[in-house]
Amino acid sequence: MSSDVKVRFAPSPTGYLHIGGARTAIFNWLFARKKGGTFILRIEDTDVERSTKEATEQIIQSMNWLGLSQDEGPFFQSRRLELYREKAASLLESGKAYKCFCSRERIENMRARAREEKRDFTYDGKCLSLSPDEIRAKEEAGEAYVIRFKVPPAGETVWEDAVCGEVRFENARFGDFIIMRQDGHPTYNFCVVVDDMDMGITDVIRGTGHISNTPRQILIYQAFQATLPRFAHVPLILGPDKSKLSKRHGAASVMEYAARGFLPEAVLNFLALLGWSPGNNEEIFTKERLIELFDLSGIGKANAVFDQEKLAWMNGMYMRQMPPGEIIRRVIDFMPSKNIDPSGYERSWLEGVIALFIERARTLEELVDQMHYFLSDDFSYDEKGVKKISKKGDPVEFLRIARDALSPLDDFSIPALEEAMKKAIEQHEIGFGKIAQPLRLALTGGLASPGIFEVLTFTGKEKTLERIDRAIEFLTNHAPSQ
């Protein structure tokens, strides 16, 4: 299926791609895929002072990580300046825009008066009355100017928003706004419209923060006698306390979530559900299912709430639903970020260790962190754990009993380990817990772990005996104070 639908995601590279922008990208991508249309990536980098190459690269990396493949682009506004200047010149020629030579000082004084009078600033139209001879004289004198769009002084700009319904703005609120700066660079509202017209954008899906820009953009469309796109302004994302989303709520960049071991499939699924509902109780979706169900009618007007705990839960669900081979691949790819070389471990061994923790972990980072005592000998003993086992007898004695039981074994399988430990506790007439907990502390550094026999078999005989000896030495020299 193909259609004439064309949407764009158009971030500004003045910062990294955060979750709010990522959700906008996801909505556009899903809409294009559902309609069999075209998804365009456009980098709006005309803010020369604030745009950076690093932010641009991170935006593209984030899009690729999320799997939001574009059909066209990335396009860069900084490479399209001649087009904007041509379009501005055409508005000057048709009388729908004019050159404004007012100094910055005059404009700032007007802004200050507006603030004092507690009203919105609007340009007073002084340069609109300049004659052609006056304009020519100022240009010959080298006076700098901006180009202002001539706003109809009366009436309203109205559109039917796919999310918000009918929206109205009085034209008098805007005044004649700037479309080209003194340095020859376009303003946001102007180049967005020029690009959307040139690229054939049919639907503009973006956050409600842009809703006040829309009437200005519609006026520019009308000045060019161009067909308006359909607008859809999606609700804000708030923190759990309903305040503006911030870093304390988890408003990190997309690639920070990648670095913390979140899966792109889970992040995409979670963000798609912020402000949009499929109309049923489903929460876990494949990408194909999201495309099948997505529709703008499912986007609500109420602001969405970002719940980082819900994202972590969803990520854990994705991890557990993955085939063993796939989750192993993800873990292996993630391990170097934790300074662990995966090449030092057999794949079958890693698969077994991962299986021990997969039910408890919510992210790849949590999974690798929980596996740490299988991957490294560099761990310390939990102080509370040492005190706890010492209250139930001499842990050194129990560890020696365990060592005597384990050292003769050639078979370190779970059945063989269970049989050896059973004989030991019967011979010494002690409860299994008195040996199991000191052994767990020796092998993992703490008293919480998977089953002790699983820990033993994956640690292996040689390392088990080494860790028992190390723990005996530590406990002998560091008896806890009572």
Buried (B, 14 or more C-beta within 10 A) or exposed (E): EEEEBBBBBBBBBBBBBBBBBBBBBBBBBBBBBBBEBBBBBBBBBBBEEEBBEEBBEBBBBBBEBBEBEBBEBBBBBBEBBEBBBEBBEEBBEEEBBBBBBBEEEEBEEBEEEEEEEEEEBBBEBEBEEBEEEEBEEBEEEEEEBBBBBBBEEEEEBEBEBBBBEEBEBEBBBBBBBBBBBEEEBBBBBBBBBBBBBBBBBBBBBBBBEBBEBBBBBBBBBEBBEBEBBBBBBBBBBBBBEEEEBEEEBBBBBBBBBBBBBBBBBBBBBBBBBBBBBBEEEEEEBEBEEBBBBBBBEBBEEEBBBBBBEBBBBBBBBBBEEBEEEEBBEBBBEBBEBBEBEBEEBEEEEBBBBBBBBBEEBBBBBBBBBBBBBBBEEEEEBBEEBBEBBBEBBBBBBBBBBBBEBBEEBEEBEBEBBEBBBEEBBEEBEBEEBBBBBBBBBBBBBBBEBBEBBBBBBBBEBEBBBBBBBEBBEBBEEEEBEE
